[in-house]
Amino acid sequence: MPRAPFQRNVRHLPDFPDREERTALVRTRGVTLNGRPARIAGISLDFPVVSYADGSGSVEYSWQAVRLVVNQRGAAFRTS
């Protein structure tokens, strides 16, 4: 069955991280979301989830955004 025109497989984008990099990102220690302890999950997903460690909420990001926050912002995620 053909995909709808608005759907695309983001894994084919040139800057989509490979499984090894996604695994490393998920294993990142010291992740925070709005200043609270958090974790990154979803190695096999197109869009990973950053969730509070206590399970009280989560936010979906692109892998490219996760890479940027982990590498350039000290793994400190923020919502608006």
PyMOL commands that set and color helices and strands:
alter all, ss='L'
color gray80, all
select helices_A, chain A and resi 10-12+19-26+63-72
alter helices_A, ss='H'
color red, helices_A
select strands_A, chain A and resi 32-33+36-41+49-52+58-60+76-77
alter strands_A, ss='S'
color yellow, strands_A
deselect
rebuild
show_as cartoon
